[in-house]
Amino acid sequence: MADFPDDLRYTTSDEWVRLEGDEMVSGITAYAAEQLGDIVYVKLPEAGQQIEQSEPYGEIESVKAVSDLKAPLSGEVTVVNADLDQNPAVINDDPYGQGWIFRFRPSNPGQYDSLLTAEAYEAKTKEG
């Protein structure tokens, strides 16, 4: 069963966000990783890339499907997790830790408050 850490915020498209100083870190949730199955490839954004809330910034591919990765907030990508090029399956093993996808500097930090709490996200996953 997927877990939902309380210190994160979530999107309806199954991404998570962690606030770290003036930057945020994002990845996909354990629930999304569970639904996808074995992850075999991640098309990462590039450092310096501008992202827009709810718009695709990359792709994630599993043995079952290819899905868009959508930006949880608008901002500028600062760092990507290059380890995912060699080992994308780490997202399945540790989606909230080593499986993070990118760091970014939000252009509108207020958007963070519009994201789901762990409780609200968990309720959404139970609705199917």
N, CA, C and O atoms as CSV, one atom per row, in Angstrom:
chain,resi,resn,atom,element,x,y,z
A,1,MET,N,N,0.849,-1.205,0.000
A,1,MET,CA,C,0.000,0.000,0.000
A,1,MET,C,C,0.880,1.249,0.000
A,1,MET,O,O,1.880,1.314,0.715
A,2,ALA,N,N,0.507,2.214,-0.788
A,2,ALA,CA,C,1.272,3.459,-0.898
A,2,ALA,C,C,1.194,4.262,0.401
A,2,ALA,O,O,0.223,4.170,1.153
A,3,ASP,N,N,2.228,5.042,0.641
A,3,ASP,CA,C,2.214,5.921,1.812
A,3,ASP,C,C,2.162,7.374,1.345
A,3,ASP,O,O,2.462,7.686,0.193
A,4,PHE,N,N,1.775,8.249,2.266
A,4,PHE,CA,C,1.537,9.657,1.944
A,4,PHE,C,C,2.166,10.530,3.032
A,4,PHE,O,O,1.477,10.932,3.970
A,5,PRO,N,N,3.483,10.832,2.919
A,5,PRO,CA,C,4.115,11.638,3.964
A,5,PRO,C,C,3.409,12.979,4.172
A,5,PRO,O,O,3.051,13.668,3.216
A,6,ASP,N,N,3.218,13.332,5.455
A,6,ASP,CA,C,2.510,14.567,5.834
A,6,ASP,C,C,3.261,15.844,5.481
A,6,ASP,O,O,2.647,16.904,5.360
A,7,ASP,N,N,4.600,15.759,5.312
A,7,ASP,CA,C,5.380,16.976,5.058
A,7,ASP,C,C,5.402,17.356,3.581
A,7,ASP,O,O,6.081,18.307,3.197
A,8,LEU,N,N,4.667,16.623,2.755
A,8,LEU,CA,C,4.617,16.902,1.321
A,8,LEU,C,C,3.252,17.434,0.936
A,8,LEU,O,O,2.275,17.266,1.666
A,9,ARG,N,N,3.198,18.083,-0.230
A,9,ARG,CA,C,1.927,18.448,-0.855
A,9,ARG,C,C,1.831,17.664,-2.152
A,9,ARG,O,O,2.848,17.242,-2.702
A,10,TYR,N,N,0.617,17.467,-2.641
A,10,TYR,CA,C,0.369,16.566,-3.767
A,10,TYR,C,C,-0.488,17.233,-4.831
A,10,TYR,O,O,-1.263,18.146,-4.548
A,11,THR,N,N,-0.329,16.751,-6.077
A,11,THR,CA,C,-1.173,17.238,-7.169
A,11,THR,C,C,-2.199,16.157,-7.507
A,11,THR,O,O,-2.038,14.994,-7.135
A,12,THR,N,N,-3.248,16.553,-8.212
A,12,THR,CA,C,-4.246,15.574,-8.642
A,12,THR,C,C,-3.667,14.658,-9.717
A,12,THR,O,O,-4.247,13.610,-10.000
A,13,SER,N,N,-2.524,15.032,-10.329
A,13,SER,CA,C,-1.875,14.192,-11.344
A,13,SER,C,C,-0.740,13.351,-10.748
A,13,SER,O,O,0.121,12.861,-11.478
A,14,ASP,N,N,-0.742,13.187,-9.419
A,14,ASP,CA,C,0.135,12.245,-8.716
A,14,ASP,C,C,1.601,12.652,-8.604
A,14,ASP,O,O,2.480,11.791,-8.559
A,15,GLU,N,N,1.874,13.956,-8.559
A,15,GLU,CA,C,3.216,14.426,-8.229
A,15,GLU,C,C,3.226,14.902,-6.781
A,15,GLU,O,O,2.189,15.268,-6.228
A,16,TRP,N,N,4.415,14.892,-6.174
A,16,TRP,CA,C,4.564,15.441,-4.818
A,16,TRP,C,C,5.555,16.601,-4.844
A,16,TRP,O,O,6.376,16.716,-5.754
A,17,VAL,N,N,5.461,17.461,-3.824
A,17,VAL,CA,C,6.351,18.613,-3.687
A,17,VAL,C,C,6.795,18.722,-2.235
A,17,VAL,O,O,5.989,18.593,-1.315
A,18,ARG,N,N,8.095,18.962,-2.042
A,18,ARG,CA,C,8.633,19.225,-0.710
A,18,ARG,C,C,9.299,20.599,-0.735
A,18,ARG,O,O,10.123,20.882,-1.604
A,19,LEU,N,N,8.940,21.436,0.210
A,19,LEU,CA,C,9.526,22.760,0.333
A,19,LEU,C,C,10.879,22.627,1.028
A,19,LEU,O,O,10.955,22.060,2.119
A,20,GLU,N,N,11.950,23.141,0.413
A,20,GLU,CA,C,13.291,23.129,1.001
A,20,GLU,C,C,13.901,24.511,0.806
A,20,GLU,O,O,14.469,24.809,-0.244
A,21,GLY,N,N,13.777,25.348,1.827
A,21,GLY,CA,C,14.272,26.723,1.719
A,21,GLY,C,C,13.475,27.478,0.676
A,21,GLY,O,O,12.245,27.479,0.711
A,22,ASP,N,N,14.179,28.130,-0.268
A,22,ASP,CA,C,13.470,28.886,-1.314
A,22,ASP,C,C,13.269,28.046,-2.575
A,22,ASP,O,O,12.828,28.555,-3.606
A,23,GLU,N,N,13.595,26.758,-2.482
A,23,GLU,CA,C,13.383,25.863,-3.608
A,23,GLU,C,C,12.406,24.759,-3.212
A,23,GLU,O,O,12.087,24.579,-2.037
A,24,MET,N,N,11.947,24.034,-4.209
A,24,MET,CA,C,11.073,22.897,-3.976
A,24,MET,C,C,11.630,21.700,-4.732
A,24,MET,O,O,12.282,21.847,-5.766
A,25,VAL,N,N,11.364,20.523,-4.202
A,25,VAL,CA,C,11.779,19.268,-4.818
A,25,VAL,C,C,10.499,18.541,-5.219
A,25,VAL,O,O,9.496,18.612,-4.509
A,26,SER,N,N,10.529,17.844,-6.350
A,26,SER,CA,C,9.333,17.160,-6.812
A,26,SER,C,C,9.662,15.793,-7.387
A,26,SER,O,O,10.778,15.533,-7.836
A,27,GLY,N,N,8.655,14.929,-7.358
A,27,GLY,CA,C,8.752,13.598,-7.948
A,27,GLY,C,C,7.346,13.061,-8.112
A,27,GLY,O,O,6.374,13.809,-8.000
A,28,ILE,N,N,7.231,11.754,-8.379
A,28,ILE,CA,C,5.905,11.150,-8.441
A,28,ILE,C,C,5.645,10.387,-7.147
A,28,ILE,O,O,6.574,9.963,-6.461
A,29,THR,N,N,4.390,10.225,-6.836
A,29,THR,CA,C,4.016,9.592,-5.573
A,29,THR,C,C,4.205,8.073,-5.624
A,29,THR,O,O,4.297,7.475,-6.696
A,30,ALA,N,N,4.261,7.472,-4.434
A,30,ALA,CA,C,4.345,6.012,-4.335
A,30,ALA,C,C,3.124,5.379,-5.002
A,30,ALA,O,O,3.228,4.327,-5.631
A,31,TYR,N,N,1.973,6.025,-4.859
A,31,TYR,CA,C,0.749,5.530,-5.491
A,31,TYR,C,C,0.920,5.475,-7.012
A,31,TYR,O,O,0.570,4.479,-7.645
A,32,ALA,N,N,1.463,6.560,-7.598
A,32,ALA,CA,C,1.677,6.602,-9.053
A,32,ALA,C,C,2.683,5.539,-9.472
A,32,ALA,O,O,2.480,4.857,-10.477
A,33,ALA,N,N,3.767,5.388,-8.712
A,33,ALA,CA,C,4.788,4.395,-9.042
A,33,ALA,C,C,4.196,2.981,-8.994
A,33,ALA,O,O,4.516,2.126,-9.820
A,34,GLU,N,N,3.330,2.764,-8.009
A,34,GLU,CA,C,2.656,1.469,-7.865
A,34,GLU,C,C,1.757,1.195,-9.074
A,34,GLU,O,O,1.730,0.081,-9.596
A,35,GLN,N,N,1.019,2.225,-9.515
A,35,GLN,CA,C,0.118,2.086,-10.661
A,35,GLN,C,C,0.899,1.833,-11.959
A,35,GLN,O,O,0.473,1.050,-12.809
A,36,LEU,N,N,2.049,2.508,-12.095
A,36,LEU,CA,C,2.846,2.378,-13.313
A,36,LEU,C,C,3.527,1.018,-13.422
A,36,LEU,O,O,3.682,0.488,-14.522
A,37,GLY,N,N,3.930,0.456,-12.298
A,37,GLY,CA,C,4.724,-0.766,-12.336
A,37,GLY,C,C,6.193,-0.415,-12.503
A,37,GLY,O,O,6.610,0.684,-12.137
A,38,ASP,N,N,6.979,-1.328,-13.049
A,38,ASP,CA,C,8.430,-1.129,-13.134
A,38,ASP,C,C,8.764,0.021,-14.082
A,38,ASP,O,O,8.456,-0.028,-15.273
A,39,ILE,N,N,9.403,1.059,-13.528
A,39,ILE,CA,C,9.768,2.241,-14.314
A,39,ILE,C,C,11.088,1.967,-15.032
A,39,ILE,O,O,12.069,1.545,-14.419
A,40,VAL,N,N,11.095,2.215,-16.343
A,40,VAL,CA,C,12.271,1.897,-17.156
A,40,VAL,C,C,12.952,3.125,-17.765
A,40,VAL,O,O,14.089,3.030,-18.229
A,41,TYR,N,N,12.273,4.278,-17.770
A,41,TYR,CA,C,12.866,5.473,-18.380
A,41,TYR,C,C,12.160,6.723,-17.863
A,41,TYR,O,O,10.945,6.732,-17.667
A,42,VAL,N,N,12.951,7.783,-17.646
A,42,VAL,CA,C,12.389,9.085,-17.290
A,42,VAL,C,C,13.003,10.131,-18.204
A,42,VAL,O,O,14.224,10.271,-18.267
A,43,LYS,N,N,12.144,10.872,-18.921
A,43,LYS,CA,C,12.612,12.012,-19.722
A,43,LYS,C,C,12.583,13.222,-18.794
A,43,LYS,O,O,11.521,13.746,-18.458
A,44,LEU,N,N,13.773,13.649,-18.390
A,44,LEU,CA,C,13.908,14.722,-17.405
A,44,LEU,C,C,13.822,16.100,-18.060
A,44,LEU,O,O,14.125,16.251,-19.244
A,45,PRO,N,N,13.408,17.103,-17.284
A,45,PRO,CA,C,13.509,18.480,-17.784
A,45,PRO,C,C,14.981,18.892,-17.764
A,45,PRO,O,O,15.834,18.116,-17.333
A,46,GLU,N,N,15.282,20.091,-18.219
A,46,GLU,CA,C,16.653,20.591,-18.187
A,46,GLU,C,C,16.761,21.721,-17.190
A,46,GLU,O,O,15.815,22.486,-17.003
A,47,ALA,N,N,17.928,21.830,-16.540
A,47,ALA,CA,C,18.167,22.959,-15.642
A,47,ALA,C,C,17.992,24.245,-16.439
A,47,ALA,O,O,18.481,24.361,-17.563
A,48,GLY,N,N,17.293,25.205,-15.851
A,48,GLY,CA,C,17.016,26.465,-16.528
A,48,GLY,C,C,15.685,26.480,-17.260
A,48,GLY,O,O,15.205,27.541,-17.659
A,49,GLN,N,N,15.086,25.302,-17.437
A,49,GLN,CA,C,13.796,25.210,-18.129
A,49,GLN,C,C,12.698,25.852,-17.288
A,49,GLN,O,O,12.631,25.657,-16.074
A,50,GLN,N,N,11.840,26.622,-17.954
A,50,GLN,CA,C,10.671,27.196,-17.293
A,50,GLN,C,C,9.548,26.173,-17.334
A,50,GLN,O,O,9.283,25.576,-18.377
A,51,ILE,N,N,8.894,25.973,-16.208
A,51,ILE,CA,C,7.772,25.044,-16.158
A,51,ILE,C,C,6.518,25.809,-15.731
A,51,ILE,O,O,6.593,26.805,-15.011
A,52,GLU,N,N,5.372,25.322,-16.189
A,52,GLU,CA,C,4.091,25.944,-15.863
A,52,GLU,C,C,3.234,24.937,-15.115
A,52,GLU,O,O,3.167,23.767,-15.493
A,53,GLN,N,N,2.582,25.390,-14.059
A,53,GLN,CA,C,1.755,24.513,-13.243
A,53,GLN,C,C,0.788,23.712,-14.107
A,53,GLN,O,O,0.105,24.263,-14.970
A,54,SER,N,N,0.741,22.404,-13.863
A,54,SER,CA,C,-0.150,21.444,-14.528
A,54,SER,C,C,0.208,21.148,-15.982
A,54,SER,O,O,-0.500,20.394,-16.649
A,55,GLU,N,N,1.305,21.734,-16.484
A,55,GLU,CA,C,1.722,21.478,-17.865
A,55,GLU,C,C,2.819,20.412,-17.889
A,55,GLU,O,O,3.629,20.350,-16.964
A,56,PRO,N,N,2.861,19.571,-18.932
A,56,PRO,CA,C,3.901,18.538,-19.020
A,56,PRO,C,C,5.304,19.141,-19.108
A,56,PRO,O,O,5.517,20.140,-19.796
A,57,TYR,N,N,6.257,18.526,-18.406
A,57,TYR,CA,C,7.663,18.940,-18.477
A,57,TYR,C,C,8.571,17.769,-18.856
A,57,TYR,O,O,9.755,17.969,-19.130
A,58,GLY,N,N,8.028,16.550,-18.875
A,58,GLY,CA,C,8.818,15.365,-19.190
A,58,GLY,C,C,7.893,14.168,-19.288
A,58,GLY,O,O,6.670,14.307,-19.297
A,59,GLU,N,N,8.494,12.996,-19.362
A,59,GLU,CA,C,7.711,11.765,-19.458
A,59,GLU,C,C,8.314,10.712,-18.538
A,59,GLU,O,O,9.494,10.757,-18.191
A,60,ILE,N,N,7.466,9.768,-18.156
A,60,ILE,CA,C,7.922,8.613,-17.393
A,60,ILE,C,C,7.373,7.382,-18.088
A,60,ILE,O,O,6.201,7.320,-18.460
A,61,GLU,N,N,8.258,6.396,-18.255
A,61,GLU,CA,C,7.885,5.201,-19.003
A,61,GLU,C,C,8.063,3.985,-18.101
A,61,GLU,O,O,9.082,3.827,-17.429
A,62,SER,N,N,7.049,3.139,-18.108
A,62,SER,CA,C,7.130,1.885,-17.358
A,62,SER,C,C,6.875,0.738,-18.323
A,62,SER,O,O,6.622,0.959,-19.507
A,63,VAL,N,N,6.942,-0.479,-17.816
A,63,VAL,CA,C,6.642,-1.621,-18.670
A,63,VAL,C,C,5.182,-1.597,-19.124
A,63,VAL,O,O,4.828,-2.252,-20.105
A,64,LYS,N,N,4.328,-0.842,-18.412
A,64,LYS,CA,C,2.898,-0.787,-18.742
A,64,LYS,C,C,2.505,0.393,-19.634
A,64,LYS,O,O,1.629,0.252,-20.486
A,65,ALA,N,N,3.140,1.552,-19.449
A,65,ALA,CA,C,2.636,2.763,-20.098
A,65,ALA,C,C,3.687,3.872,-20.142
A,65,ALA,O,O,4.706,3.814,-19.454
A,66,VAL,N,N,3.414,4.884,-20.970
A,66,VAL,CA,C,4.184,6.123,-20.978
A,66,VAL,C,C,3.235,7.220,-20.503
A,66,VAL,O,O,2.122,7.345,-21.014
A,67,SER,N,N,3.667,8.005,-19.538
A,67,SER,CA,C,2.818,9.062,-18.978
A,67,SER,C,C,3.566,10.385,-18.963
A,67,SER,O,O,4.785,10.424,-18.795
A,68,ASP,N,N,2.813,11.477,-19.141
A,68,ASP,CA,C,3.401,12.809,-18.983
A,68,ASP,C,C,3.689,13.065,-17.514
A,68,ASP,O,O,2.941,12.638,-16.636
A,69,LEU,N,N,4.789,13.771,-17.261
A,69,LEU,CA,C,5.060,14.317,-15.932
A,69,LEU,C,C,4.600,15.765,-15.976
A,69,LEU,O,O,4.986,16.517,-16.871
A,70,LYS,N,N,3.782,16.156,-15.019
A,70,LYS,CA,C,3.224,17.510,-15.027
A,70,LYS,C,C,3.803,18.328,-13.881
A,70,LYS,O,O,3.997,17.827,-12.774
A,71,ALA,N,N,4.072,19.588,-14.169
A,71,ALA,CA,C,4.669,20.476,-13.178
A,71,ALA,C,C,3.685,20.749,-12.041
A,71,ALA,O,O,2.540,21.124,-12.291
A,72,PRO,N,N,4.125,20.563,-10.797
A,72,PRO,CA,C,3.238,20.823,-9.667
A,72,PRO,C,C,2.994,22.317,-9.448
A,72,PRO,O,O,1.934,22.718,-8.967
A,73,LEU,N,N,3.991,23.136,-9.808
A,73,LEU,CA,C,3.907,24.595,-9.683
A,73,LEU,C,C,4.663,25.208,-10.855
A,73,LEU,O,O,5.431,24.521,-11.529
A,74,SER,N,N,4.452,26.483,-11.097
A,74,SER,CA,C,5.235,27.193,-12.104
A,74,SER,C,C,6.571,27.596,-11.507
A,74,SER,O,O,6.674,27.862,-10.310
A,75,GLY,N,N,7.603,27.639,-12.361
A,75,GLY,CA,C,8.907,28.061,-11.870
A,75,GLY,C,C,10.017,27.710,-12.837
A,75,GLY,O,O,9.784,27.479,-14.023
A,76,GLU,N,N,11.247,27.674,-12.301
A,76,GLU,CA,C,12.429,27.373,-13.106
A,76,GLU,C,C,13.146,26.182,-12.508
A,76,GLU,O,O,13.460,26.158,-11.318
A,77,VAL,N,N,13.404,25.184,-13.356
A,77,VAL,CA,C,14.138,23.993,-12.929
A,77,VAL,C,C,15.566,24.407,-12.573
A,77,VAL,O,O,16.226,25.100,-13.347
A,78,THR,N,N,16.044,23.978,-11.394
A,78,THR,CA,C,17.418,24.312,-10.981
A,78,THR,C,C,18.347,23.104,-11.074
A,78,THR,O,O,19.506,23.252,-11.461
A,79,VAL,N,N,17.863,21.916,-10.727
A,79,VAL,CA,C,18.677,20.699,-10.750
A,79,VAL,C,C,17.769,19.528,-11.110
A,79,VAL,O,O,16.613,19.481,-10.688
A,80,VAL,N,N,18.292,18.583,-11.890
A,80,VAL,CA,C,17.553,17.345,-12.150
A,80,VAL,C,C,18.323,16.179,-11.536
A,80,VAL,O,O,19.532,16.264,-11.321
A,81,ASN,N,N,17.617,15.105,-11.260
A,81,ASN,CA,C,18.219,13.919,-10.669
A,81,ASN,C,C,18.809,13.059,-11.793
A,81,ASN,O,O,18.145,12.165,-12.319
A,82,ALA,N,N,20.066,13.344,-12.151
A,82,ALA,CA,C,20.721,12.650,-13.261
A,82,ALA,C,C,20.878,11.154,-12.991
A,82,ALA,O,O,21.051,10.384,-13.935
A,83,ASP,N,N,20.823,10.722,-11.729
A,83,ASP,CA,C,20.923,9.295,-11.404
A,83,ASP,C,C,19.794,8.497,-12.060
A,83,ASP,O,O,19.933,7.296,-12.290
A,84,LEU,N,N,18.676,9.169,-12.361
A,84,LEU,CA,C,17.543,8.469,-12.959
A,84,LEU,C,C,17.845,7.999,-14.376
A,84,LEU,O,O,17.191,7.080,-14.870
A,85,ASP,N,N,18.838,8.621,-15.048
A,85,ASP,CA,C,19.230,8.163,-16.382
A,85,ASP,C,C,19.722,6.713,-16.328
A,85,ASP,O,O,19.393,5.902,-17.193
A,86,GLN,N,N,20.508,6.405,-15.307
A,86,GLN,CA,C,21.073,5.062,-15.165
A,86,GLN,C,C,20.165,4.107,-14.399
A,86,GLN,O,O,20.176,2.899,-14.634
A,87,ASN,N,N,19.376,4.668,-13.474
A,87,ASN,CA,C,18.593,3.816,-12.572
A,87,ASN,C,C,17.195,4.377,-12.332
A,87,ASN,O,O,16.889,4.797,-11.215
A,88,PRO,N,N,16.335,4.395,-13.361
A,88,PRO,CA,C,14.993,4.959,-13.181
A,88,PRO,C,C,14.146,4.175,-12.176
A,88,PRO,O,O,13.208,4.723,-11.598
A,89,ALA,N,N,14.472,2.893,-11.963
A,89,ALA,CA,C,13.679,2.059,-11.056
A,89,ALA,C,C,13.773,2.514,-9.602
A,89,ALA,O,O,12.984,2.069,-8.768
A,90,VAL,N,N,14.730,3.396,-9.281
A,90,VAL,CA,C,14.823,3.904,-7.910
A,90,VAL,C,C,13.532,4.627,-7.532
A,90,VAL,O,O,13.209,4.734,-6.349
A,91,ILE,N,N,12.797,5.122,-8.519
A,91,ILE,CA,C,11.507,5.766,-8.237
A,91,ILE,C,C,10.540,4.748,-7.632
A,91,ILE,O,O,9.774,5.081,-6.728
A,92,ASN,N,N,10.574,3.505,-8.130
A,92,ASN,CA,C,9.719,2.465,-7.554
A,92,ASN,C,C,10.118,2.158,-6.112
A,92,ASN,O,O,9.261,1.931,-5.257
A,93,ASP,N,N,11.424,2.152,-5.850
A,93,ASP,CA,C,11.944,1.758,-4.534
A,93,ASP,C,C,11.850,2.869,-3.497
A,93,ASP,O,O,11.595,2.598,-2.324
A,94,ASP,N,N,12.055,4.129,-3.917
A,94,ASP,CA,C,12.158,5.235,-2.962
A,94,ASP,C,C,11.647,6.532,-3.591
A,94,ASP,O,O,12.426,7.459,-3.811
A,95,PRO,N,N,10.317,6.605,-3.887
A,95,PRO,CA,C,9.801,7.759,-4.640
A,95,PRO,C,C,9.943,9.095,-3.915
A,95,PRO,O,O,10.014,10.139,-4.564
A,96,TYR,N,N,9.985,9.084,-2.584
A,96,TYR,CA,C,10.063,10.347,-1.832
A,96,TYR,C,C,11.494,10.699,-1.402
A,96,TYR,O,O,11.735,11.761,-0.828
A,97,GLY,N,N,12.428,9.800,-1.685
A,97,GLY,CA,C,13.825,10.028,-1.295
A,97,GLY,C,C,14.713,10.091,-2.517
A,97,GLY,O,O,14.737,11.094,-3.230
A,98,GLN,N,N,15.461,8.991,-2.761
A,98,GLN,CA,C,16.399,8.938,-3.890
A,98,GLN,C,C,15.709,9.041,-5.247
A,98,GLN,O,O,16.362,9.333,-6.250
A,99,GLY,N,N,14.402,8.807,-5.290
A,99,GLY,CA,C,13.662,8.839,-6.554
A,99,GLY,C,C,13.098,10.210,-6.916
A,99,GLY,O,O,12.239,10.309,-7.792
A,100,TRP,N,N,13.570,11.272,-6.251
A,100,TRP,CA,C,13.112,12.616,-6.632
A,100,TRP,C,C,13.478,12.865,-8.098
A,100,TRP,O,O,14.432,12.282,-8.612
A,101,ILE,N,N,12.715,13.732,-8.764
A,101,ILE,CA,C,12.951,13.965,-10.188
A,101,ILE,C,C,13.674,15.286,-10.451
A,101,ILE,O,O,14.641,15.317,-11.212
A,102,PHE,N,N,13.213,16.386,-9.824
A,102,PHE,CA,C,13.890,17.668,-10.051
A,102,PHE,C,C,13.637,18.639,-8.910
A,102,PHE,O,O,12.687,18.507,-8.139
A,103,ARG,N,N,14.539,19.634,-8.833
A,103,ARG,CA,C,14.391,20.767,-7.912
A,103,ARG,C,C,14.041,21.986,-8.756
A,103,ARG,O,O,14.466,22.102,-9.906
A,104,PHE,N,N,13.268,22.887,-8.176
A,104,PHE,CA,C,12.929,24.098,-8.926
A,104,PHE,C,C,12.700,25.266,-7.973
A,104,PHE,O,O,12.427,25.098,-6.785
A,105,ARG,N,N,12.825,26.463,-8.556
A,105,ARG,CA,C,12.553,27.701,-7.828
A,105,ARG,C,C,11.187,28.182,-8.300
A,105,ARG,O,O,11.036,28.543,-9.467
A,106,PRO,N,N,10.182,28.195,-7.411
A,106,PRO,CA,C,8.837,28.569,-7.839
A,106,PRO,C,C,8.746,30.051,-8.204
A,106,PRO,O,O,9.341,30.901,-7.542
A,107,SER,N,N,7.995,30.347,-9.261
A,107,SER,CA,C,7.787,31.745,-9.646
A,107,SER,C,C,6.563,32.319,-8.940
A,107,SER,O,O,6.401,33.536,-8.857
A,108,ASN,N,N,5.700,31.434,-8.430
A,108,ASN,CA,C,4.511,31.868,-7.702
A,108,ASN,C,C,4.327,30.937,-6.506
A,108,ASN,O,O,3.505,30.023,-6.562
A,109,PRO,N,N,5.090,31.154,-5.407
A,109,PRO,CA,C,5.043,30.242,-4.265
A,109,PRO,C,C,3.639,30.065,-3.688
A,109,PRO,O,O,3.377,29.063,-3.023
A,110,GLY,N,N,2.741,31.002,-3.924
A,110,GLY,CA,C,1.375,30.893,-3.433
A,110,GLY,C,C,0.634,29.696,-4.008
A,110,GLY,O,O,-0.325,29.205,-3.411
A,111,GLN,N,N,1.084,29.227,-5.178
A,111,GLN,CA,C,0.455,28.042,-5.784
A,111,GLN,C,C,0.582,26.824,-4.866
A,111,GLN,O,O,-0.243,25.912,-4.925
A,112,TYR,N,N,1.613,26.811,-4.020
A,112,TYR,CA,C,1.836,25.682,-3.101
A,112,TYR,C,C,0.596,25.431,-2.246
A,112,TYR,O,O,0.237,24.286,-1.974
A,113,ASP,N,N,-0.048,26.514,-1.828
A,113,ASP,CA,C,-1.225,26.380,-0.962
A,113,ASP,C,C,-2.416,25.749,-1.673
A,113,ASP,O,O,-3.361,25.302,-1.024
A,114,SER,N,N,-2.374,25.711,-3.016
A,114,SER,CA,C,-3.483,25.106,-3.756
A,114,SER,C,C,-3.322,23.594,-3.901
A,114,SER,O,O,-4.242,22.910,-4.349
A,115,LEU,N,N,-2.156,23.073,-3.523
A,115,LEU,CA,C,-1.917,21.635,-3.656
A,115,LEU,C,C,-2.610,20.871,-2.535
A,115,LEU,O,O,-2.976,21.438,-1.505
A,116,LEU,N,N,-2.782,19.565,-2.759
A,116,LEU,CA,C,-3.483,18.719,-1.796
A,116,LEU,C,C,-2.599,18.367,-0.597
A,116,LEU,O,O,-1.391,18.169,-0.734
A,117,THR,N,N,-3.218,18.296,0.560
A,117,THR,CA,C,-2.531,17.768,1.738
A,117,THR,C,C,-2.461,16.252,1.592
A,117,THR,O,O,-3.115,15.676,0.722
A,118,ALA,N,N,-1.666,15.610,2.447
A,118,ALA,CA,C,-1.561,14.151,2.410
A,118,ALA,C,C,-2.937,13.510,2.587
A,118,ALA,O,O,-3.271,12.549,1.894
A,119,GLU,N,N,-3.717,14.033,3.498
A,119,GLU,CA,C,-5.051,13.489,3.782
A,119,GLU,C,C,-5.967,13.598,2.555
A,119,GLU,O,O,-6.667,12.649,2.203
A,120,ALA,N,N,-5.947,14.768,1.915
A,120,ALA,CA,C,-6.801,14.982,0.739
A,120,ALA,C,C,-6.338,14.113,-0.432
A,120,ALA,O,O,-7.162,13.585,-1.178
A,121,TYR,N,N,-5.024,13.966,-0.593
A,121,TYR,CA,C,-4.495,13.146,-1.681
A,121,TYR,C,C,-4.860,11.669,-1.451
A,121,TYR,O,O,-5.272,10.972,-2.379
A,122,GLU,N,N,-4.705,11.208,-0.214
A,122,GLU,CA,C,-5.034,9.824,0.090
A,122,GLU,C,C,-6.514,9.550,-0.223
A,122,GLU,O,O,-6.854,8.502,-0.772
A,123,ALA,N,N,-7.382,10.498,0.131
A,123,ALA,CA,C,-8.818,10.356,-0.155
A,123,ALA,C,C,-9.042,10.271,-1.672
A,123,ALA,O,O,-9.864,9.479,-2.134
A,124,LYS,N,N,-8.314,11.084,-2.443
A,124,LYS,CA,C,-8.432,11.071,-3.912
A,124,LYS,C,C,-8.036,9.700,-4.463
A,124,LYS,O,O,-8.693,9.188,-5.370
A,125,THR,N,N,-6.974,9.107,-3.928
A,125,THR,CA,C,-6.516,7.804,-4.466
A,125,THR,C,C,-7.544,6.717,-4.166
A,125,THR,O,O,-7.639,5.742,-4.911
A,126,LYS,N,N,-8.297,6.865,-3.111
A,126,LYS,CA,C,-9.302,5.856,-2.760
A,126,LYS,C,C,-10.548,5.968,-3.642
A,126,LYS,O,O,-11.291,5.001,-3.810
A,127,GLU,N,N,-10.765,7.163,-4.204
A,127,GLU,CA,C,-11.889,7.353,-5.134
A,127,GLU,C,C,-11.618,6.651,-6.449
A,127,GLU,O,O,-12.534,6.312,-7.199
A,128,GLY,N,N,-10.298,6.434,-6.717
A,128,GLY,CA,C,-9.926,5.767,-7.960
A,128,GLY,C,C,-9.845,6.770,-9.034
A,128,GLY,O,O,-9.545,6.428,-10.178
